[in-house]
Amino acid sequence: MTQHDQPPRITTGYDDTTTALQVVDGVDLAGKRAVVTGGSSGIGVETARALAHAGAQVTLAVRDLAAGERTKNDIERTSGRNDVDVLFLDLGDLATVDAFVAGWTGPLDILINNAGVMDAPRGTTKQGWETHFGTNHLGHFALATGLHPALASAGGARIVSVASAGHGVSPVVFDDVFFERREYTPNGAYGQSKTANVLFAVEATRRWAADGITANAVMPGVIATNLSRHWTAEQRAEAEVQVKQAESAGNFRMKSTEEGAATSVFVATSPLLAG
């Protein structure tokens, strides 16, 4: 594709203060089905809430079923729906991904690959892969490819890959993806996995275009969630200083979870992105 073949830029009246519920105002998702991984915490909650408000039947794919049930009850109370599902999924264990896929029946219109881990100490998934790459990328990769028939049967299905500006920290180092020969750094591992999230969205769209499936990778913004649970007190304090300095300089502002979810919800639902 040459520069002259690029599709026109899509613009909206939204900004960093727009919430997920504002994004779906006027959007009708009646009859649509959506899966949100990590749907019981952080921006996943507000992503699922907005989709339910717009009429979608939402499934929360979560590790903590108790938290998932609490979120389900909250979303149903605020959206007026009574069909939110909670299913177990641990992206760090492909056996649970396989079980999730095997249990899914019927079409799937929206898949939000939202769950993730950041800046964790060195560790491995159930299959022995480095935690960040195994969870953030390979788990979601297995989920999306496993659900491909359901996505294809929906007609016009959309995948949202929640990435991060942290992808700029590292490319995917294909010669040593799991840090077996190079020094492990939590930030580098996270950055590599986020780059993989972006590359997945690009390639999924290329390979599955004939099935009517499109994928987009998004940077939701800077939001205070439990994604930073692995930070030390010193890291947290340093981050707070950096945020205050950046906000004072007008470089960016911290978003609420409702605002952070808006980007995922936009690319998952906006008529402007059809096809």
Contacts in CASP RR format, 6 or more apart in sequence:
PFRMAT RR
TARGET T0000
AUTHOR 0000-0000-0000
METHOD contacts of the structure
MODEL  1
MTQHDQPPRITTGYDDTTTALQVVDGVDLAGKRAVVTGGSSGIGVETARA
LAHAGAQVTLAVRDLAAGERTKNDIERTSGRNDVDVLFLDLGDLATVDAF
VAGWTGPLDILINNAGVMDAPRGTTKQGWETHFGTNHLGHFALATGLHPA
LASAGGARIVSVASAGHGVSPVVFDDVFFERREYTPNGAYGQSKTANVLF
AVEATRRWAADGITANAVMPGVIATNLSRHWTAEQRAEAEVQVKQAESAG
NFRMKSTEEGAATSVFVATSPLLAG
10 272 0 8 1.000
10 273 0 8 1.000
12 266 0 8 1.000
12 270 0 8 1.000
12 272 0 8 1.000
14 22 0 8 1.000
14 23 0 8 1.000
14 262 0 8 1.000
14 266 0 8 1.000
16 221 0 8 1.000
16 252 0 8 1.000
16 253 0 8 1.000
16 255 0 8 1.000
16 259 0 8 1.000
17 259 0 8 1.000
18 259 0 8 1.000
18 262 0 8 1.000
19 46 0 8 1.000
19 256 0 8 1.000
19 258 0 8 1.000
19 259 0 8 1.000
19 261 0 8 1.000
19 262 0 8 1.000
20 46 0 8 1.000
20 47 0 8 1.000
20 49 0 8 1.000
20 50 0 8 1.000
20 258 0 8 1.000
20 259 0 8 1.000
20 260 0 8 1.000
20 261 0 8 1.000
20 262 0 8 1.000
20 264 0 8 1.000
20 265 0 8 1.000
21 49 0 8 1.000
21 50 0 8 1.000
21 53 0 8 1.000
21 258 0 8 1.000
22 262 0 8 1.000
23 50 0 8 1.000
23 262 0 8 1.000
23 265 0 8 1.000
23 266 0 8 1.000
23 269 0 8 1.000
23 270 0 8 1.000
24 50 0 8 1.000
24 51 0 8 1.000
24 53 0 8 1.000
24 54 0 8 1.000
24 265 0 8 1.000
24 269 0 8 1.000
26 54 0 8 1.000
27 54 0 8 1.000
27 269 0 8 1.000
27 270 0 8 1.000
27 271 0 8 1.000
28 54 0 8 1.000
28 55 0 8 1.000
29 51 0 8 1.000
29 54 0 8 1.000
29 55 0 8 1.000
29 56 0 8 1.000
29 109 0 8 1.000
29 110 0 8 1.000
29 269 0 8 1.000
30 55 0 8 1.000
30 56 0 8 1.000
31 55 0 8 1.000
31 56 0 8 1.000
31 57 0 8 1.000
32 55 0 8 1.000
32 56 0 8 1.000
32 57 0 8 1.000
32 109 0 8 1.000
32 110 0 8 1.000
33 56 0 8 1.000
33 57 0 8 1.000
33 58 0 8 1.000
33 59 0 8 1.000
33 106 0 8 1.000
33 107 0 8 1.000
33 108 0 8 1.000
33 109 0 8 1.000
33 110 0 8 1.000
33 154 0 8 1.000
34 48 0 8 1.000
34 51 0 8 1.000
34 56 0 8 1.000
34 57 0 8 1.000
34 58 0 8 1.000
34 59 0 8 1.000
34 108 0 8 1.000
34 109 0 8 1.000
34 110 0 8 1.000
34 111 0 8 1.000
34 112 0 8 1.000
34 268 0 8 1.000
35 58 0 8 1.000
35 59 0 8 1.000
35 61 0 8 1.000
35 108 0 8 1.000
35 110 0 8 1.000
35 111 0 8 1.000
35 112 0 8 1.000
35 147 0 8 1.000
36 44 0 8 1.000
36 47 0 8 1.000
36 48 0 8 1.000
36 51 0 8 1.000
36 58 0 8 1.000
36 59 0 8 1.000
36 60 0 8 1.000
36 61 0 8 1.000
36 112 0 8 1.000
36 114 0 8 1.000
37 61 0 8 1.000
37 62 0 8 1.000
37 89 0 8 1.000
37 91 0 8 1.000
37 112 0 8 1.000
37 113 0 8 1.000
37 114 0 8 1.000
37 115 0 8 1.000
37 140 0 8 1.000
37 143 0 8 1.000
38 44 0 8 1.000
38 60 0 8 1.000
38 61 0 8 1.000
38 62 0 8 1.000
38 63 0 8 1.000
38 114 0 8 1.000
38 115 0 8 1.000
38 116 0 8 1.000
39 45 0 8 1.000
39 47 0 8 1.000
39 48 0 8 1.000
39 60 0 8 1.000
39 61 0 8 1.000
39 62 0 8 1.000
39 68 0 8 1.000
39 71 0 8 1.000
39 114 0 8 1.000
39 115 0 8 1.000
40 60 0 8 1.000
40 62 0 8 1.000
40 64 0 8 1.000
40 67 0 8 1.000
40 68 0 8 1.000
40 70 0 8 1.000
40 71 0 8 1.000
40 86 0 8 1.000
41 67 0 8 1.000
41 71 0 8 1.000
41 225 0 8 1.000
41 226 0 8 1.000
42 223 0 8 1.000
42 225 0 8 1.000
42 226 0 8 1.000
42 227 0 8 1.000
42 257 0 8 1.000
43 114 0 8 1.000
43 162 0 8 1.000
43 220 0 8 1.000
43 223 0 8 1.000
43 225 0 8 1.000
43 257 0 8 1.000
43 260 0 8 1.000
43 261 0 8 1.000
43 264 0 8 1.000
44 112 0 8 1.000
44 114 0 8 1.000
44 257 0 8 1.000
44 261 0 8 1.000
44 264 0 8 1.000
45 71 0 8 1.000
45 74 0 8 1.000
45 75 0 8 1.000
45 257 0 8 1.000
45 261 0 8 1.000
46 257 0 8 1.000
46 258 0 8 1.000
46 260 0 8 1.000
46 261 0 8 1.000
47 112 0 8 1.000
47 114 0 8 1.000
47 261 0 8 1.000
47 264 0 8 1.000
47 265 0 8 1.000
47 268 0 8 1.000
48 58 0 8 1.000
48 60 0 8 1.000
48 71 0 8 1.000
48 75 0 8 1.000
48 84 0 8 1.000
48 112 0 8 1.000
49 74 0 8 1.000
49 75 0 8 1.000
49 78 0 8 1.000
49 79 0 8 1.000
49 261 0 8 1.000
50 261 0 8 1.000
50 265 0 8 1.000
51 58 0 8 1.000
51 110 0 8 1.000
51 265 0 8 1.000
51 268 0 8 1.000
51 269 0 8 1.000
52 58 0 8 1.000
52 75 0 8 1.000
52 76 0 8 1.000
52 79 0 8 1.000
52 81 0 8 1.000
52 84 0 8 1.000
53 78 0 8 1.000
53 79 0 8 1.000
54 269 0 8 1.000
55 79 0 8 1.000
55 81 0 8 1.000
56 109 0 8 1.000
56 110 0 8 1.000
57 81 0 8 1.000
57 83 0 8 1.000
57 84 0 8 1.000
57 85 0 8 1.000
58 75 0 8 1.000
58 83 0 8 1.000
58 84 0 8 1.000
58 85 0 8 1.000
59 84 0 8 1.000
59 85 0 8 1.000
59 86 0 8 1.000
59 87 0 8 1.000
60 68 0 8 1.000
60 71 0 8 1.000
60 72 0 8 1.000
60 84 0 8 1.000
60 85 0 8 1.000
60 86 0 8 1.000
60 87 0 8 1.000
61 87 0 8 1.000
61 88 0 8 1.000
61 89 0 8 1.000
61 100 0 8 1.000
61 115 0 8 1.000
61 143 0 8 1.000
62 68 0 8 1.000
62 71 0 8 1.000
62 86 0 8 1.000
62 87 0 8 1.000
62 88 0 8 1.000
62 89 0 8 1.000
62 115 0 8 1.000
63 88 0 8 1.000
63 89 0 8 1.000
63 90 0 8 1.000
65 86 0 8 1.000
65 88 0 8 1.000
68 86 0 8 1.000
69 86 0 8 1.000
71 86 0 8 1.000
72 84 0 8 1.000
72 85 0 8 1.000
72 86 0 8 1.000
75 81 0 8 1.000
75 84 0 8 1.000
76 82 0 8 1.000
76 84 0 8 1.000
87 100 0 8 1.000
88 96 0 8 1.000
88 99 0 8 1.000
88 100 0 8 1.000
89 96 0 8 1.000
89 97 0 8 1.000
89 100 0 8 1.000
89 115 0 8 1.000
89 143 0 8 1.000
90 96 0 8 1.000
90 97 0 8 1.000
90 126 0 8 1.000
91 97 0 8 1.000
91 115 0 8 1.000
91 116 0 8 1.000
91 134 0 8 1.000
91 135 0 8 1.000
91 136 0 8 1.000
91 139 0 8 1.000
91 140 0 8 1.000
91 143 0 8 1.000
92 125 0 8 1.000
92 126 0 8 1.000
92 127 0 8 1.000
92 131 0 8 1.000
92 134 0 8 1.000
92 135 0 8 1.000
92 139 0 8 1.000
93 125 0 8 1.000
93 126 0 8 1.000
93 127 0 8 1.000
94 125 0 8 1.000
94 126 0 8 1.000
94 127 0 8 1.000
94 138 0 8 1.000
94 139 0 8 1.000
94 142 0 8 1.000
95 126 0 8 1.000
97 139 0 8 1.000
97 142 0 8 1.000
97 143 0 8 1.000
97 146 0 8 1.000
98 142 0 8 1.000
100 143 0 8 1.000
101 142 0 8 1.000
101 143 0 8 1.000
101 146 0 8 1.000
101 147 0 8 1.000
104 147 0 8 1.000
104 150 0 8 1.000
106 150 0 8 1.000
106 153 0 8 1.000
107 150 0 8 1.000
107 151 0 8 1.000
107 153 0 8 1.000
107 154 0 8 1.000
107 155 0 8 1.000
107 157 0 8 1.000
108 147 0 8 1.000
108 150 0 8 1.000
108 151 0 8 1.000
108 154 0 8 1.000
108 157 0 8 1.000
109 151 0 8 1.000
109 154 0 8 1.000
109 155 0 8 1.000
109 156 0 8 1.000
109 157 0 8 1.000
109 158 0 8 1.000
110 157 0 8 1.000
110 158 0 8 1.000
110 159 0 8 1.000
110 160 0 8 1.000
110 268 0 8 1.000
110 269 0 8 1.000
111 143 0 8 1.000
111 144 0 8 1.000
111 147 0 8 1.000
111 151 0 8 1.000
111 157 0 8 1.000
111 158 0 8 1.000
111 159 0 8 1.000
111 160 0 8 1.000
112 159 0 8 1.000
112 160 0 8 1.000
112 162 0 8 1.000
112 264 0 8 1.000
112 268 0 8 1.000
113 140 0 8 1.000
113 143 0 8 1.000
113 144 0 8 1.000
113 159 0 8 1.000
113 160 0 8 1.000
113 161 0 8 1.000
113 162 0 8 1.000
113 197 0 8 1.000
114 160 0 8 1.000
114 162 0 8 1.000
114 264 0 8 1.000
115 135 0 8 1.000
115 140 0 8 1.000
116 135 0 8 1.000
116 136 0 8 1.000
116 162 0 8 1.000
116 227 0 8 1.000
117 131 0 8 1.000
117 132 0 8 1.000
117 135 0 8 1.000
117 136 0 8 1.000
117 190 0 8 1.000
117 227 0 8 1.000
117 230 0 8 1.000
118 132 0 8 1.000
118 186 0 8 1.000
118 190 0 8 1.000
118 227 0 8 1.000
118 228 0 8 1.000
118 230 0 8 1.000
119 186 0 8 1.000
119 187 0 8 1.000
119 190 0 8 1.000
119 228 0 8 1.000
119 230 0 8 1.000
119 231 0 8 1.000
119 235 0 8 1.000
120 131 0 8 1.000
120 132 0 8 1.000
120 186 0 8 1.000
120 189 0 8 1.000
120 190 0 8 1.000
120 230 0 8 1.000
121 186 0 8 1.000
121 230 0 8 1.000
122 130 0 8 1.000
122 131 0 8 1.000
122 179 0 8 1.000
122 184 0 8 1.000
122 186 0 8 1.000
122 189 0 8 1.000
123 130 0 8 1.000
123 131 0 8 1.000
124 130 0 8 1.000
124 131 0 8 1.000
125 131 0 8 1.000
125 134 0 8 1.000
125 135 0 8 1.000
125 138 0 8 1.000
127 134 0 8 1.000
129 138 0 8 1.000
129 178 0 8 1.000
130 177 0 8 1.000
130 178 0 8 1.000
130 179 0 8 1.000
130 184 0 8 1.000
130 189 0 8 1.000
131 189 0 8 1.000
132 186 0 8 1.000
132 189 0 8 1.000
132 190 0 8 1.000
132 191 0 8 1.000
132 192 0 8 1.000
132 193 0 8 1.000
133 177 0 8 1.000
133 178 0 8 1.000
133 189 0 8 1.000
133 192 0 8 1.000
133 193 0 8 1.000
133 196 0 8 1.000
134 193 0 8 1.000
135 193 0 8 1.000
136 190 0 8 1.000
136 193 0 8 1.000
136 194 0 8 1.000
136 196 0 8 1.000
136 197 0 8 1.000
137 193 0 8 1.000
137 196 0 8 1.000
137 197 0 8 1.000
137 200 0 8 1.000
140 161 0 8 1.000
140 197 0 8 1.000
140 200 0 8 1.000
141 200 0 8 1.000
144 151 0 8 1.000
144 159 0 8 1.000
144 200 0 8 1.000
144 204 0 8 1.000
144 215 0 8 1.000
148 208 0 8 1.000
148 211 0 8 1.000
148 213 0 8 1.000
151 157 0 8 1.000
151 159 0 8 1.000
151 208 0 8 1.000
151 211 0 8 1.000
151 213 0 8 1.000
152 208 0 8 1.000
152 211 0 8 1.000
152 212 0 8 1.000
152 213 0 8 1.000
155 211 0 8 1.000
155 212 0 8 1.000
155 213 0 8 1.000
156 212 0 8 1.000
156 213 0 8 1.000
156 214 0 8 1.000
156 274 0 8 1.000
156 275 0 8 1.000
157 211 0 8 1.000
157 212 0 8 1.000
157 213 0 8 1.000
157 214 0 8 1.000
158 213 0 8 1.000
158 214 0 8 1.000
158 215 0 8 1.000
158 216 0 8 1.000
158 267 0 8 1.000
158 268 0 8 1.000
158 269 0 8 1.000
158 273 0 8 1.000
159 201 0 8 1.000
159 204 0 8 1.000
159 213 0 8 1.000
159 214 0 8 1.000
159 215 0 8 1.000
159 216 0 8 1.000
160 215 0 8 1.000
160 216 0 8 1.000
160 217 0 8 1.000
160 218 0 8 1.000
160 264 0 8 1.000
160 267 0 8 1.000
160 268 0 8 1.000
161 197 0 8 1.000
161 198 0 8 1.000
161 200 0 8 1.000
161 201 0 8 1.000
161 215 0 8 1.000
161 216 0 8 1.000
161 217 0 8 1.000
161 218 0 8 1.000
162 197 0 8 1.000
162 217 0 8 1.000
162 218 0 8 1.000
162 220 0 8 1.000
162 264 0 8 1.000
163 194 0 8 1.000
163 195 0 8 1.000
163 197 0 8 1.000
163 198 0 8 1.000
163 201 0 8 1.000
163 217 0 8 1.000
163 218 0 8 1.000
163 219 0 8 1.000
164 190 0 8 1.000
164 191 0 8 1.000
164 194 0 8 1.000
164 197 0 8 1.000
164 219 0 8 1.000
164 220 0 8 1.000
165 219 0 8 1.000
165 221 0 8 1.000
166 190 0 8 1.000
166 191 0 8 1.000
166 194 0 8 1.000
167 191 0 8 1.000
167 194 0 8 1.000
167 195 0 8 1.000
167 197 0 8 1.000
167 198 0 8 1.000
168 191 0 8 1.000
168 194 0 8 1.000
168 195 0 8 1.000
169 187 0 8 1.000
169 188 0 8 1.000
169 190 0 8 1.000
169 191 0 8 1.000
169 192 0 8 1.000
170 188 0 8 1.000
170 189 0 8 1.000
170 191 0 8 1.000
170 192 0 8 1.000
170 195 0 8 1.000
171 192 0 8 1.000
171 195 0 8 1.000
172 192 0 8 1.000
172 195 0 8 1.000
172 196 0 8 1.000
172 199 0 8 1.000
173 182 0 8 1.000
173 192 0 8 1.000
176 182 0 8 1.000
177 192 0 8 1.000
179 189 0 8 1.000
186 230 0 8 1.000
197 217 0 8 1.000
198 217 0 8 1.000
200 215 0 8 1.000
200 217 0 8 1.000
201 215 0 8 1.000
201 216 0 8 1.000
201 217 0 8 1.000
202 215 0 8 1.000
202 217 0 8 1.000
204 213 0 8 1.000
204 215 0 8 1.000
205 213 0 8 1.000
205 214 0 8 1.000
205 215 0 8 1.000
205 216 0 8 1.000
208 215 0 8 1.000
212 275 0 8 1.000
214 273 0 8 1.000
214 275 0 8 1.000
216 267 0 8 1.000
216 273 0 8 1.000
218 263 0 8 1.000
218 264 0 8 1.000
218 267 0 8 1.000
219 263 0 8 1.000
220 255 0 8 1.000
220 260 0 8 1.000
220 261 0 8 1.000
220 263 0 8 1.000
220 264 0 8 1.000
221 252 0 8 1.000
221 255 0 8 1.000
221 260 0 8 1.000
221 263 0 8 1.000
222 243 0 8 1.000
222 252 0 8 1.000
222 253 0 8 1.000
222 254 0 8 1.000
222 255 0 8 1.000
223 254 0 8 1.000
223 255 0 8 1.000
223 256 0 8 1.000
223 257 0 8 1.000
223 259 0 8 1.000
223 260 0 8 1.000
224 254 0 8 1.000
225 257 0 8 1.000
228 236 0 8 1.000
228 239 0 8 1.000
231 239 0 8 1.000
243 254 0 8 1.000
246 252 0 8 1.000
247 253 0 8 1.000
247 254 0 8 1.000
266 273 0 8 1.000
267 273 0 8 1.000
END
